[in-house]
Amino acid sequence: MGLFDNLKAKLGPAKGKVSDLAHQHGGKIQHGIDKAAKAVDERTKGKYSDKIHTGTDKAKGAMDRLAHKHDGGARGGTTTPPSGPPPTS
């Protein structure tokens, strides 16, 4: 077994825990992402707004995929993650 296989085997249980937390606290996580993005945007005086918005969308999308992936596997159903980034508020 290679190094990558060992690492994958050790991180498997952690992925389940992270997925559970993302599923339980998705709203709080997204609120935190928005709050951090707003603070950074204010500190940079809007200079990097487009890049901040892109990063925020990617972070929210990744969090949603992680939370929904767990949702489909636990119930045995098939759920498809959203095709685009989640709407910003």
Secondary structure, DSSP 8 states (H G I E B T S, - for coil): --HHHHHHHHHHHHHHHHHHHHHHSHHHHHHHHHHHHHHHHHHTTTTTHHHHHHHHHHHHHHHHHHHHHHHHHHHS------SS-----
